[in-house]
Amino acid sequence: MKIFKLPDLGEGLQEAEIVKWLVKVGDDVKADTPMVSVETAKAVVDIPAPFAGKIAKLYGNPGDIAHLGAPLVAFEGESDTPDTGTVVGKVEVGQKVVSEAPAGPAPLTGGIKTTPAVRALARKLNVDLTMVTPTGSDGLITGSDVQRAARILSEIGPIEVMRGVRRVMAQNMELATAEVASATIMDDADIDAWPKGAATVLRLIRALVAGCRAEPALNAWYDSEKIGRWVMKKIDIGIAVDTPDGLLVPVLRNCGERGIDDLKNALEKLVADARVRKVPPEELRANTITLSNYGSIAGRYASPVVLPPTVAILGAGRIAKQVVVVDDKPAVRRMLPLSLTFDHRAVTGGEAGRFLKAVIADLQRPQ
């Protein structure tokens, strides 16, 4: 048989969830015929047949997770290369995993204090000892501790395995937390002079462009291995979009060179496509800076998360009227809270401050 494996779907993605098979065993397919819909990092894509042939076997069911290089479809006939059908490792469809990579290392338990009998009990009851609160002397986990944990787990029911967008979000946040040296500065913009009906996100995009021009260091990518950065000329803004499936960040390209009407139309299409999961994969990658307008839901200030390789994200909080001092007198003004998180490995506090100052100055313009 000729084995077709899950191909590289772009920018380091290591897995995809099978959404729907578009062919079945016994089908004769032509080259480029869509065979399966898979959910990757924030997009649903169809994978086409690499050549014409008859389907002999499908690896996995809807809901299974296939890893990069894992067998996906078997075609009848002899392989053109001697190792096409070689499977290194295992395929565990029944466990909702399709993988040819070796099993990952067991959880570290070196710091856990317990007895061999209690470890055996934990294995029997399927309890992860790292989740158990010890009550024995000197932090020793007892049999009662394991039984209590098992009882709690049985009451709350089976774990909900994150899939699709939420799975990718969890992986990205883990990466960001482990790698980025985050720092956040906050301030307010007085937007009382804005005309009625002004589009907040469009004004924020324009202000981000102004910030990048004033302090280009925040419109950059950082390489932690080489300890270097690329300061970008183009300003490609990732726009955080809340969807029922999780957070998507489609990219608005070349914002510094586009007119306001062009940006408005592009933004509306990007947000609409994101909410129905129709954003092309290439439009979910390679942003140079990020914008999160979380205040449209709730919240004044935050500590947004910088996702490598970018070095900055601007968060906009809930607009509200506040009493502020204007010309040494109290006045009620509409204020827009801002939170700028930056990667302190690549950006200095002074650069971040100058960036935010430029953003605020642009936002406080009447038009």
N, C-alpha and C positions, 0 to 999 in steps of 0.2 A: 504493500500500500504506500501511497504518497501521503505524508503527513504535513499538513499546513498548520503552523504554529502561530500563536498570537503575536502579531508584528509590533514593532516599536510605534506607538501612537503619539509620540512627540514629547520632547523636553523632559526626559527622565521619568515618564510615567511607567510604573512597574506593574500595574494591574488594571483590570477592567471587569465590571460586572455584566454578566450575560443578561440582556433584557428580553430578547425575543429571537428565536430562530426563524429565519425566512426561507429555509430549505429543510428537507427531510431526507432520511436515508433512502437511497434508490433514485433520487432526483439526478437527472442529467443537467448540468449547469454549464453556461458559457463563461469565458473569462470576463471578469468585471461584474458578474451578476452578484448583487447584494446577498450575502449568506446569513449574516447575524447582526443584530443591533446590540451594541455594548455601550455601557455608561462608563466614561473615563473621567478624568479630572474635569468635572463640571460641564460635560457635554455628552449627548447621546449621538453616536456615530454608527454608520453601517460599514461593515468590513466586507469588501468584495472578494470574489473567487480569484485566486492568482492565475488560474489557467482553466481551460475547459476540462470536464471530467464528470465521472459518476460518483455521487456521495456514498461512501461505504460506512462511515461512522461519524457521529457528532459527540464531541467531548463536553459534557456539562449540560446543565439544565438552566432555565431562567432563574436568576437569583444567585447562581454560583459565581464565584470570583475566579477569574483566570489570570494567571501571572504571565508576565512577558516571557515569551519563548516556550510557553506550555502548549501541548497539542490542542488544536481547536477543531479541525476537520480532517478526516481521512478520506482520500480518494482511491478508487480502485486503480490497479495497475502498479507497475514496478517503479521504484524511486529512481530518479536520474542521478542521485548521488548516494553513496553508501551509507551515510549517516542521517538521511532525511527523516527516517522513522525512529531514530534512536531517542528513547526517553530516559533522561538522567534523573533519578530520584523516583518520585511517585505521583500518581494522579488519584486524588481522593474526592471524587465527586460526591459521594454520600455525606461527606463532612462539609459540603458547600465550599470546597476549595479545589481549584484545578491548578496544579502547580508542578513544575519539574525541578524546582529548586529544593535543596535539602531542607529538612525540617530545621526550624530556628532553635537556638539554644534554649534549654530549660530555664525558667525563672531563677534568678539568683536567690539562694536561700542560706548563704553562708552566715548571715548575721542573725538568723532566726534561732532562738533557743528552744529546743524541745527534745523529746526522746524518740527513738526509732519507732516505738509502738504508736506514738501520736502521729508521726509522719505517715505511717501505714493507714491509720484511721482517716487522716485527711485525704489520702489518695482514694480510699474506699468511698468516702462521702463526697468526693470531687470538690474539695475546699482548697482554695489557694491560701497557703499559710501566711503570705504577705498581707492578706486582708484581715487576719485574725488579731484581735486585741488580747494580749497575754494578761493573765491574772495571777500566774504563779510567781514565786519568789525570784528576784533578779530578772524579771521579764520572761520567764519560762511559759511557753504555751502548753496548756494542759489539755487532756481529753475533753473536759467539759467546755473549754474554750472552742474547740473544733466543733463539738456537737451544737453549741449555741450558734456558731456561724452558719452551720448547715441548716439549722432550723430557720434562721433569718432569711437565708437564700431561698429556701423552699416557700416561704411566705410571700416574698416579693416576686417570685416567678423567674422564668428564664431571662437571661440577658438579651437586650435588643442590640444585635450586631449592627453597627453603623455601615451604611452602604452609600454608594454614589457620592453626591456632593458633600454630605455630612462626613463621610469617611475621609475624603480628601481634605476637608476643612480641619478635621482632627489631626491628620498627619502634618498638615502645614503649620498648625499652631504648635505642635510638638517641636517641629524643626525651628520655628521662630523663637520659642522659649529657650531652647537649648543653645542657640547660636548667637542671637542678637543681643548686644549691650544696649538695652532700651532706656531712653530718658524722655520725659514728656514735659513740655512747657505749655502753659495755658494763658489765655487772655480773652478780651471781649472786643468786638467791633460794634461801633455805634452805627446802626443802619437805618436810623429814623428818617434820613433824607431819601431813602429809596422810594421810587414811585409806586403807587398802588399796583399790586399784581406782579411785581418784579419776580422773576424766576430765580429762586434761591440757588439751585444747583448750578445754573449757568453763571451766576455771579461768582460762585465759589470756584468754578473752573477758570474763569477769567482771572480771579485773584491768585489762584495757584500758579498760573502762567506768570503773573507779575512777580510772585515770590521766587520762581525758578530763574527768572531773568535777573533779579536782584542778587540772588545767592544760588548760583548753579550747583553748588556742592550737594544740594538735597535732591537734585534730579540726576541720580546716579545709581550705579550698581557696584556692589562691593564683593570682592573675592577673598574669602577668609583664608584660603590656603596660600595664596600668593601675597596676601596682605596688600592688596592694591584695589584701585577703583577705576571705573570708567565714568567720567562726567559726560552726560548725554547732551547732544545739541537739540535733538527732537524731544518734545514734551508729550509723552504718551501716558495719559492718566487712566489708571484703573479705577472704575466707579463701583463701589460696593453696592450691590442690589440684594435686598432681602426677598427671598422666595420661600414658599412652603417647604421646598426640598432642602433649604439651607442657603448659605451665603454664596453668591456668585460675584465675580469681579471682572466684568467685560471691560475692554480697553478702548478708550476714545483716542484715536491716533492724531499725532501732529497738531495738538491743540494750539500751539503758538502761532500757527500759520493759517488758521481757518477763521472765517467770519462768524459772527454770532448766529446768523440764520442757519448757516451750514452746521455749526455745532449743535444748535437746537434740534434740527431734523435728525442728525446722527445720534444724538443722545436719546431722543424719543424712540428711535428704532432699536437702539442697543438695549434699553430697559425693557421694551416690549418683548424683544426676542429672548432676553434673559428669563423673563417670567414664564415663558412657554418652552424653555429649554431648547431654543433654536439658534443659539449663538454659535457660529463656526468655531472650532477649536483654536484656530489661529488668532481669534479675537479675544481669547482668554489668557493670552500669554504675553510676556515681554513688555509689561508696563514699566515706566521709569519712576513713577510716583503714584500714590494712591489717595483717593478721597472717600471719606465715609460720612454721609449726612445722616447720622443716627438720630439727630434731634427731630427728624420728621416723625419719629415714633415716640421717643421719650429720652430724657437725660440731658443734663447741661454740660458736664465735663466727663471726660473718659481718658483711658490710656490705651488708645488704639494699638494694634499689634502690627509691627513692621515685618513683612514677609521677605526673606532673602530672595534674590540679590538686591532688591530695592533698599533704600536707606531712610525713607521717610513716608509718613502717612498723616494727612490732615483730617481731623474729626471736627464736625460741626454739630453743636448741640441745639437744644430747643430754643427758638427765638421767644423772648419774653420782654415785657415792659419792666424797666427798672428805674429807680430813682438814682440819678447820677449827678455829679457836679459839672455844670457847664458855665463857663465865665464866672466862676466863684459863686454860682447860685444853683440850688437844687432844681432838677428838671427830670421829667419822665421821658425816657427814650426807649426805643426798641433796640435791644442788644442781642447780638449773636455770639454765643460762647464758642471759643475755638480751643482745640487740644491738638498740639503737634507732637507726635512721637517720632524720634529719630534714632538711628543706630549710632551710638557714641563712638564706635570704632572708626567710623568714616566721617562723622560730622561733629564739629566743635559746638559748644554752647553758643558761642558768638555767631556762628553761621546760622544756627537754628533761630536765634533771636532776630537776626537781620531778615531772615526769610519771613518769619511771622509778622514782623513789622511791615514789610512790603505787602503781605497779604491783607493785613488790616487796613493799610492806607488805601488799597484798591477797593476794598469792600465799603469803605466810608465815603467813597465818591457817590454823588447823587445819581449819576448815570453811568 
